[in-house]
Amino acid sequence: MTFQIFSSLEIPETLAAGPGPGNTDQRVLQAFAGAGVADHMQADVLRGMVECKEMLRQLWGTQNTYTYGVGGTGFSALDCMFNAILPGDSVVAFQNGTFSGVDALTIRMKAATRAELSADAMSPQAASVTVVDVPHGTSVTGEMVESVLAEKKPKWAFMAHWETGSGRINDLQGFSEACERHGVMGLIDAVSSLGIEDFSIDDYPGVVGWASCPQKGVLCLPLTYAPVSFTDRYIETVQVNGCASYVHHPILEARHWGIMDGKDVAAGAYHRTHSGYAVAAFHEALRLTLQHGRAEKARDYAFHEKALRDAVTAMGCEVTSNMTSLVVLNLPGDLAGREKELVGNCRAVGFGIWPTLSEPVQVRIGILNQINRAAITDIVTRYGKAMNDLGAGLDLEEILTGLDNHYDTALAAE
């Protein structure tokens, strides 16, 4: 047999300026590449795992013992959280974008009966699940949640905190309060908010399960650990009802981080073969976030997003998002319908912006790990040039002058 040997893969530098993943910090990459070849039970690997748990609890703002990282992307963390949902469980799920829509599909699959799965295995219509379809570009409000939970009285309720499909922040406080009032166990997709917004999950007692990712606010290598945190009520429910999974089982996964019977055990507990490289990178990413400070990082995102928002508005674009790490916009009227063309042109030259993945098609520009003046200026310059390449006729120098004024005014105020 003759084998085809391909040339070495060389991936060029790209400015990741979309909803995520973002460009990983060099300190994290160095921690990954600089880790020694170590047995997974080596003392420093185990110490790193213990410290990652502690740093995750600080980042989440929680006393939850069951706080750890699931190996993989945000989908792995979400699958772990949703594994508590069993066939026939009553659930209300709110969707207002692509990713909360995927979450809602996952919930329908988890809650579906054998007969419902047989009828449509890829998109089961589980009778026990109510999916509330909130219009694209609209946030889920506490009033919406209250209305549906009061009527349905489900076992579980689900919402994304920040929905990157449409760039909308949903009402976490209202969601938690409605869950508390009606005795519902809330589940939250915090994939896009953890490490960006300054919030503590212990302030939201109506929510029992949280899932995030390593690609966005935490900004580690995409395939390291996706943070989760579960309350005692959630864990007790899994202990009583069980969980139709071994991998991504909320309790069994915790054991690999030395969390057993509701307590942290000795650092030498056996674990699935977590890589020393991944542990080192995740550890450094968490250190970076906590060194920056949750509140300071949240302020920085809000400040720099405002600069980008004002610049693209000056280009004639209409911003419809309210997230601080992502601007979602409509092109000016004479360029409407050319969103995918513009995005394709940008990506062809290493400027990684994104379209929305569902209708209506919009442009998404993100600033993950780009929260400084030079980075925002680079993004605005590249985007303005792309607009002009489509015939927008912008005075880019004037727009950049306005951007400079945003930063110079802030410096003067200091």
C-alpha positions as CSV (number, residue, x, y, z in Angstrom):
1,M,0.0,0.0,0.0
2,T,1.3,3.5,-0.9
3,F,0.6,6.2,1.7
4,Q,0.1,9.8,0.9
5,I,2.3,12.0,3.1
6,F,1.1,15.5,3.4
7,S,3.3,18.5,4.0
8,S,3.6,19.9,7.5
9,L,0.6,22.0,8.6
10,E,1.5,25.6,9.0
11,I,-1.3,27.8,10.4
12,P,-0.7,31.5,10.1
13,E,-1.5,34.1,12.8
14,T,-5.1,35.4,12.6
15,L,-6.7,38.2,14.5
16,A,-9.7,36.3,16.1
17,A,-12.2,39.2,16.2
18,G,-15.4,37.2,16.4
19,P,-17.7,35.9,19.2
20,G,-15.0,33.3,20.2
21,P,-12.7,31.7,20.6
22,G,-10.4,34.6,21.1
23,N,-6.6,34.8,20.7
24,T,-4.9,33.0,23.6
25,D,-2.5,35.0,25.7
26,Q,1.2,34.3,25.1
27,R,1.7,33.5,28.8
28,V,-0.9,30.7,28.5
29,L,0.8,29.3,25.3
30,Q,4.1,29.4,27.0
31,A,2.8,27.6,30.0
32,F,1.4,24.9,27.7
33,A,4.5,24.5,25.7
34,G,6.9,24.9,28.6
35,A,5.4,22.2,30.8
36,G,7.8,19.2,31.3
37,V,6.8,15.8,30.2
38,A,5.1,14.6,33.4
39,D,3.2,11.6,34.6
40,H,-0.4,12.7,35.2
41,M,0.0,11.9,38.9
42,Q,3.2,14.0,39.3
43,A,3.0,16.3,42.3
44,D,3.0,19.6,40.4
45,V,0.3,18.4,38.1
46,L,-1.8,17.5,41.2
47,R,-1.1,20.8,42.9
48,G,-2.1,22.6,39.7
49,M,-5.4,20.8,39.7
50,V,-6.1,21.7,43.3
51,E,-5.2,25.4,42.7
52,C,-7.4,25.4,39.5
53,K,-10.4,24.4,41.6
54,E,-9.7,27.2,44.1
55,M,-9.2,29.8,41.3
56,L,-12.4,28.6,39.6
57,R,-14.4,29.1,42.8
58,Q,-13.0,32.7,43.0
59,L,-13.8,33.4,39.3
60,W,-17.4,32.0,39.6
61,G,-17.9,33.8,42.9
62,T,-19.0,30.7,44.7
63,Q,-18.6,28.4,47.7
64,N,-19.9,25.4,45.6
65,T,-17.6,22.4,46.2
66,Y,-18.7,20.9,42.9
67,T,-16.8,23.5,40.9
68,Y,-14.2,22.1,38.4
69,G,-13.3,21.8,34.7
70,V,-14.7,19.4,32.2
71,G,-12.2,18.3,29.6
72,G,-13.2,19.9,26.2
73,T,-15.0,22.9,24.9
74,G,-18.1,24.6,26.2
75,F,-20.3,22.0,24.6
76,S,-18.7,19.5,27.0
77,A,-19.5,21.5,30.1
78,L,-23.1,22.0,28.8
79,D,-23.5,18.3,28.2
80,C,-22.3,17.6,31.7
81,M,-24.8,20.1,33.2
82,F,-27.7,18.9,31.0
83,N,-27.0,15.2,31.9
84,A,-29.1,15.7,35.1
85,I,-32.2,16.0,32.7
86,L,-33.7,12.5,32.2
87,P,-36.4,11.3,29.8
88,G,-39.8,12.8,30.8
89,D,-38.4,15.6,32.9
90,S,-40.4,18.8,32.6
91,V,-38.2,21.7,31.3
92,V,-38.7,25.2,30.1
93,A,-36.0,26.5,27.8
94,F,-35.6,30.0,26.5
95,Q,-33.8,30.5,23.2
96,N,-33.0,33.8,21.6
97,G,-30.1,32.9,19.3
98,T,-28.1,30.1,17.7
99,F,-26.4,28.7,20.7
100,S,-29.3,28.8,23.2
101,G,-31.2,27.1,20.3
102,V,-28.6,24.3,20.3
103,D,-28.9,24.1,24.0
104,A,-32.7,23.8,23.7
105,L,-32.2,21.0,21.1
106,T,-29.9,19.2,23.6
107,I,-32.5,19.5,26.3
108,R,-35.2,18.1,24.0
109,M,-32.9,15.1,23.3
110,K,-32.2,14.5,27.0
111,A,-35.9,14.8,28.0
112,A,-37.3,12.8,25.1
113,T,-38.9,9.4,25.6
114,R,-37.9,6.4,23.6
115,A,-41.0,6.9,21.4
116,E,-40.2,10.6,20.9
117,L,-36.6,9.8,19.9
118,S,-37.8,7.1,17.5
119,A,-40.2,9.5,15.9
120,D,-37.4,12.0,15.2
121,A,-34.0,11.1,16.6
122,M,-32.2,14.2,15.4
123,S,-34.8,16.7,16.5
124,P,-37.2,15.1,19.0
125,Q,-40.4,17.0,20.0
126,A,-40.3,16.1,23.7
127,A,-43.8,16.8,25.1
128,S,-42.3,17.5,28.5
129,V,-40.2,20.4,27.2
130,T,-41.5,23.9,26.5
131,V,-39.2,26.0,24.3
132,V,-39.8,29.7,24.4
133,D,-38.6,31.2,21.2
134,V,-37.6,34.8,21.9
135,P,-37.1,36.9,18.7
136,H,-33.6,37.4,17.4
137,G,-32.0,40.6,18.8
138,T,-34.3,40.6,21.9
139,S,-33.2,39.7,25.4
140,V,-35.0,37.3,27.7
141,T,-36.6,39.3,30.5
142,G,-37.5,38.3,34.0
143,E,-41.2,39.0,33.1
144,M,-41.0,36.4,30.3
145,V,-39.5,33.8,32.6
146,E,-42.0,34.5,35.4
147,S,-45.0,34.2,33.0
148,V,-44.0,30.8,31.7
149,L,-42.7,29.3,34.9
150,A,-45.9,30.3,36.7
151,E,-47.9,28.5,34.1
152,K,-45.8,25.4,33.5
153,K,-44.2,24.7,36.9
154,P,-41.4,22.7,35.4
155,K,-38.7,20.7,37.2
156,W,-35.9,22.5,35.3
157,A,-35.6,25.9,33.5
158,F,-32.8,26.9,31.2
159,M,-31.4,30.2,29.8
160,A,-28.2,31.4,28.3
161,H,-26.7,34.3,30.2
162,W,-25.1,35.9,27.2
163,E,-26.2,34.7,23.8
164,T,-23.5,35.3,21.2
165,G,-25.7,34.3,18.3
166,S,-27.5,37.6,18.6
167,G,-25.2,39.4,21.0
168,R,-27.8,39.8,23.7
169,I,-27.5,39.7,27.5
170,N,-30.5,38.0,29.2
171,D,-31.9,38.8,32.6
172,L,-30.1,36.6,35.1
173,Q,-31.5,38.2,38.2
174,G,-35.1,37.9,36.9
175,F,-34.5,34.3,35.9
176,S,-33.1,33.3,39.3
177,E,-35.9,35.0,41.2
178,A,-38.6,33.4,39.0
179,C,-37.0,29.9,39.6
180,E,-36.9,30.5,43.3
181,R,-40.6,31.6,43.5
182,H,-41.8,28.5,41.7
183,G,-39.4,25.9,43.1
184,V,-37.7,25.4,39.7
185,M,-34.1,24.4,39.3
186,G,-32.4,26.8,37.0
187,L,-29.6,25.9,34.6
188,I,-27.4,28.6,33.0
189,D,-25.2,28.7,29.9
190,A,-22.5,31.1,31.0
191,V,-20.2,30.2,28.1
192,S,-19.9,33.9,26.9
193,S,-20.1,35.7,30.2
194,L,-17.7,34.0,32.7
195,G,-14.5,36.0,32.9
196,I,-16.0,39.0,31.1
197,E,-18.9,40.2,33.3
198,D,-18.4,40.7,37.0
199,F,-20.9,38.5,38.7
200,S,-21.0,36.0,41.6
201,I,-23.1,32.9,41.0
202,D,-23.9,32.5,44.7
203,D,-26.0,35.7,44.3
204,Y,-28.5,33.7,42.2
205,P,-29.9,31.0,44.4
206,G,-32.6,30.0,41.9
207,V,-29.8,28.6,39.6
208,V,-28.4,25.2,40.5
209,G,-26.1,24.5,37.5
210,W,-23.7,26.6,35.6
211,A,-21.6,25.8,32.5
212,S,-19.0,27.8,30.7
213,C,-16.0,27.3,28.3
214,P,-12.2,27.9,28.0
215,Q,-12.4,29.8,24.7
216,K,-13.9,33.1,25.7
217,G,-13.6,35.0,29.0
218,V,-11.1,32.6,30.5
219,L,-9.2,32.5,27.2
220,C,-7.2,29.3,27.4
221,L,-6.4,26.8,24.6
222,P,-9.8,25.7,23.2
223,L,-9.3,22.0,24.2
224,T,-8.4,22.4,27.9
225,Y,-11.2,22.6,30.6
226,A,-14.7,24.0,30.5
227,P,-15.7,25.4,33.9
228,V,-18.8,24.1,35.6
229,S,-20.3,24.7,39.1
230,F,-23.2,22.9,40.8
231,T,-25.0,23.5,44.0
232,D,-25.7,20.9,46.6
233,R,-29.3,20.8,45.5
234,Y,-28.3,19.9,41.9
235,I,-25.9,17.2,43.1
236,E,-28.4,15.7,45.5
237,T,-30.9,15.5,42.6
238,V,-28.4,13.6,40.5
239,Q,-27.6,11.3,43.4
240,V,-31.3,10.4,43.8
241,N,-32.3,10.3,40.1
242,G,-29.1,9.1,38.5
243,C,-27.6,10.3,35.2
244,A,-27.6,8.4,31.9
245,S,-23.9,8.9,31.3
246,Y,-20.5,7.9,32.5
247,V,-18.4,10.5,30.7
248,H,-19.7,14.0,31.6
249,H,-21.5,12.6,34.6
250,P,-21.6,15.6,37.0
251,I,-20.5,13.6,40.1
252,L,-18.1,11.2,38.4
253,E,-16.4,14.1,36.6
254,A,-15.9,15.8,39.9
255,R,-14.0,12.8,41.3
256,H,-11.3,13.3,38.7
257,W,-10.7,16.7,40.4
258,G,-10.6,15.2,43.9
259,I,-14.2,16.1,44.8
260,M,-15.9,13.2,46.5
261,D,-18.9,13.0,48.8
262,G,-19.2,16.7,48.8
263,K,-15.7,17.4,49.9
264,D,-12.2,18.1,48.5
265,V,-10.1,15.0,49.2
266,A,-6.3,14.6,49.2
267,A,-4.5,16.0,46.2
268,G,-3.2,12.5,45.3
269,A,-6.6,11.1,44.3
270,Y,-6.5,9.2,41.0
271,H,-7.9,11.0,38.0
272,R,-8.5,10.5,34.4
273,T,-5.3,11.2,32.5
274,H,-5.4,15.0,32.6
275,S,-2.4,16.3,30.7
276,G,0.2,18.3,32.5
277,Y,0.3,20.6,29.5
278,A,-3.4,21.3,29.7
279,V,-3.3,21.8,33.5
280,A,-0.4,24.2,33.2
281,A,-2.2,26.3,30.5
282,F,-5.5,26.3,32.4
283,H,-3.8,27.3,35.6
284,E,-2.0,30.2,33.9
285,A,-5.3,31.4,32.2
286,L,-7.0,31.5,35.5
287,R,-4.1,33.3,37.1
288,L,-4.2,35.9,34.3
289,T,-7.9,36.5,34.8
290,L,-7.7,36.9,38.6
291,Q,-4.6,39.1,38.4
292,H,-6.5,41.4,36.0
293,G,-9.4,41.4,38.5
294,R,-13.0,40.5,37.7
295,A,-14.4,44.0,38.2
296,E,-11.5,45.7,36.4
297,K,-11.7,43.3,33.5
298,A,-15.5,43.9,33.2
299,R,-14.9,47.7,33.2
300,D,-12.2,47.3,30.5
301,Y,-14.5,45.3,28.2
302,A,-17.3,47.8,28.6
303,F,-15.0,50.7,27.9
304,H,-13.4,49.2,24.8
305,E,-16.7,47.9,23.4
306,K,-18.1,51.4,23.6
307,A,-15.1,52.6,21.5
308,L,-15.8,50.0,18.9
309,R,-19.5,50.5,18.9
310,D,-19.2,54.2,18.4
311,A,-16.7,53.7,15.5
312,V,-18.9,51.2,13.6
313,T,-21.9,53.4,14.2
314,A,-20.0,56.3,12.7
315,M,-19.5,54.1,9.6
316,G,-23.3,53.9,9.2
317,C,-23.8,50.5,10.8
318,E,-26.6,49.8,13.2
319,V,-25.6,48.0,16.4
320,T,-28.3,45.7,17.8
321,S,-26.3,43.9,20.6
322,N,-25.7,44.8,24.2
323,M,-22.8,42.5,25.2
324,T,-19.5,44.1,26.1
325,S,-17.3,41.5,24.3
326,L,-19.1,41.5,21.0
327,V,-20.7,44.0,18.6
328,V,-23.5,42.6,16.4
329,L,-24.5,45.0,13.6
330,N,-26.5,45.6,10.4
331,L,-24.6,47.0,7.5
332,P,-25.7,50.4,6.0
333,G,-28.7,50.2,3.7
334,D,-26.7,50.3,0.4
335,L,-24.6,47.4,1.6
336,A,-27.4,45.3,3.1
337,G,-27.3,41.7,1.9
338,R,-23.5,41.7,1.5
339,E,-22.8,40.6,5.1
340,K,-21.3,37.2,4.2
341,E,-19.3,38.7,1.4
342,L,-17.7,41.3,3.7
343,V,-17.0,38.7,6.4
344,G,-15.5,36.4,3.7
345,N,-13.2,39.1,2.5
346,C,-12.0,39.9,6.0
347,R,-11.3,36.3,6.9
348,A,-9.4,35.8,3.7
349,V,-6.8,38.3,5.0
350,G,-6.5,37.0,8.5
351,F,-9.2,39.2,10.1
352,G,-11.5,36.7,11.8
353,I,-14.9,38.4,12.1
354,W,-18.1,36.3,11.8
355,P,-21.6,36.5,10.4
356,T,-24.5,35.4,12.5
357,L,-25.2,31.7,12.0
358,S,-29.0,32.1,11.7
359,E,-31.4,34.6,10.1
360,P,-31.3,37.6,9.9
361,V,-27.6,37.6,8.7
362,Q,-25.7,40.2,10.6
363,V,-22.0,40.9,11.2
364,R,-20.3,40.0,14.5
365,I,-17.1,41.7,15.6
366,G,-15.6,40.5,18.9
367,I,-12.9,41.9,21.2
368,L,-11.9,38.9,23.3
369,N,-8.5,39.5,24.7
370,Q,-8.3,42.7,22.6
371,I,-9.1,45.1,25.4
372,N,-6.5,47.8,24.7
373,R,-6.3,50.9,22.5
374,A,-3.9,49.5,19.9
375,A,-6.1,46.4,19.4
376,I,-9.3,48.3,19.0
377,T,-7.7,50.7,16.6
378,D,-6.4,47.8,14.5
379,I,-9.9,46.2,14.5
380,V,-11.6,49.5,13.5
381,T,-9.0,50.1,10.7
382,R,-9.3,46.7,9.3
383,Y,-13.1,46.8,9.4
384,G,-13.3,50.3,7.8
385,K,-11.0,49.2,5.0
386,A,-13.2,46.1,4.4
387,M,-16.2,48.4,4.2
388,N,-14.5,50.7,1.7
389,D,-13.5,47.7,-0.4
390,L,-17.2,47.1,-0.8
391,G,-17.7,50.7,-1.9
392,A,-18.8,52.3,1.4
393,G,-16.8,55.5,0.7
394,L,-15.9,56.1,4.4
395,D,-13.6,58.8,5.5
396,L,-11.5,56.4,7.6
397,E,-9.2,59.1,8.9
398,E,-12.2,60.9,10.3
399,I,-13.5,57.8,12.0
400,L,-10.1,57.0,13.5
401,T,-9.9,60.6,14.8
402,G,-13.2,60.0,16.6
403,L,-11.8,56.8,18.1
404,D,-8.7,58.7,19.3
405,N,-11.0,61.3,20.9
406,H,-12.7,58.5,22.9
407,Y,-9.4,57.3,24.3
408,D,-7.8,60.8,24.8
409,T,-10.9,62.0,26.7
410,A,-10.7,59.0,29.0
411,L,-7.0,59.6,29.6
412,A,-7.6,63.3,30.4
413,A,-10.3,62.3,32.9
414,E,-7.8,60.2,34.7
